[in-house]
Every structure is written in C-alpha cells, then in structure tokens.
Amino acid sequence: MKKELFDNFLLANAFGQKDKLNLWVYFRMAVDRGVVMEELVGVLFWKAKDMILKKNFGKFSEPELKNFVAKLSYLLPEARKRGLDDEAVFEKFILEAF
C-alpha cells in the first residue's frame, strides 16, 4: 500500500473553516512533501463543491463558494498558458481567497 505524502483533509478542513493561516501552512507542508498542484487544487475544488451540494456553507456565502470553484477550475491551466509558476499562482490565490 502506497503511503500518502500528505493528509489532504487538513487542507480541505482549513478551507472549510475559512482558516487562512492553517490553509497556507498545510499548503506549504504539502508542497514541501512533493504533493502536486493538481492534487491540491482538486482537494479545494472538491471541498467547495461538496459544501455547495450539501448546502453547508459554513463561514461562506453560496456565491462566495461558487466564485471560488469557478476560479479554481481555470487557475492552473491559465497560469501555465501564461508561463507563470503554478505553485506561486496557487499560493497567491489561497492567500487572497478570503
């Protein structure tokens, strides 16, 4: 059985709690352990979609979550198309997300 590089639920739960500090800390830990950007973006995309579908908005409004999902869906492809560093773009995104 392959050992996970990082517990992505830490990242998802920090997002769900609108905990910017721990969201950033867990992001850095995941990156330092070699987790790829697609996986991290996917986890946050899943968490936001899950909150919307369950109508469990927590500390967010529904439009906030929908906007977050929309931005996440094109974040990495847009960064790469423009020749930007995807890690830096994603880090900036999570720091400015809320």
Salt bridges, closest charged atoms under 4 A:
ASP32 OD1 - ARG28 NH2 3.80
GLU38 OE2 - ARG80 NH2 2.66
ASP50 OD1 - LYS54 NZ 3.35
GLU62 OE2 - LYS66 NZ 3.26
GLU64 OE2 - LYS18 NZ 3.01
GLU78 OE1 - LYS81 NZ 3.86
GLU78 OE2 - ARG82 NE 3.34
ASP86 OD2 - ARG80 NH2 2.46
GLU87 OE2 - ARG28 NH1 2.98
GLU91 OE1 - ARG28 NH1 3.27
GLU96 OE2 - LYS92 NZ 3.28
